Amino acid sequence: MKMDFTKMQGCGNDYIYVNCMDKVLDNPEEVSRRISDRHFGIGSDGLILICPSLVADFKMKMYNADGSEGKMCGNGVRCIAKYVYERGLTDKKQISLETESGIKYLDLTVEDGKVLLVTVDMGAPVLKPEEIPVTASAGMEDFIDQPVNVNGKEYRVTCVSMGNPHAVVFVEDTNGLIIEEHGPAFEKHHLFPDSVNTEFVQVINRSEINMRVWERGSGETLACGTGTCAAVVACVLNGKTDNEVTVHLKGGDLFIKYDKKAGTVFMTGPAVTVFDGCIVI
């Protein structure tokens, strides 16, 4: 069977996109595992399907590189906005997108028919431990700046869900971090019943941070949209930054605004088409 696809990336967080508006892709979990392999497949952080929706303009289904299904991908939703607009699936510059973590609303910045930037209303951060989920002491209302022992070292961890569970850890230097040692240990830590994405954050000043991310099911990625949102929420809750922050990732920059009064997080960043292709699966 042949599958047409488009490879896209947001700040280096790359996925394979398949238009499923009028077709169904069988066994997407296995397809994602095969095509994500960077030596024997196309090479990506996973697979994203663009599907019809009964409650929004479009629906996103996403799968990590290991085949596990994800609920939300901030970089992925921006790429979907670019895909559907530039390929004539919509002429709207404000799009609603159904995801497994709710409907997201996207504003497109368009110039000469091309989508340059996308701002996403990522919704409210979830802080209740049982909803993230993270195992916490009875009666704990949130999991902010809590001690967690990983690989024999105590870290101060803040947990946030932005549709996916995130553990935010503040470090002095992200460049010197051996993330391959610490990322998997956090991902499978007993405190996180659904595993966890881990953001290692270095605060530069009140409006800038450096971040590296270890994503459950994919390993280190060059960027993570929901992770940048969780990181900025954690920065604000711990008094480390203001509420508008530029996040420097290995794949580029994202701008995050945490509007505490409105109770929502806005993410702005680029989306890039890498190439189109067809593969036998």
Salt bridges, closest charged atoms under 4 A:
ASP14 OD2 - LYS7 NZ 3.19
ASP14 OD1 - ARG38 NH2 2.87
GLU30 OE1 - ARG33 NH2 2.69
ASP45 OD1 - ARG38 NH2 3.17
ASP57 OD1 - LYS92 NZ 2.71
GLU69 OE2 - LYS61 NZ 2.70
GLU86 OE2 - LYS82 NZ 2.70
GLU98 OE2 - LYS59 NZ 3.97
GLU100 OE2 - LYS61 NZ 3.47
ASP145 OD1 - ARG156 NE 3.29
GLU154 OE2 - ARG156 NH1 3.97
GLU199 OE2 - HIS166 ND1 2.94
GLU208 OE2 - HIS248 NE2 2.73
GLU220 OE2 - ARG212 NE 2.88
GLU220 OE2 - LYS250 NZ 3.61
ASP242 OD1 - ARG206 NH2 3.18
ASP253 OD1 - HIS248 ND1 2.86
ASP276 OD1 - ARG87 NH2 2.90
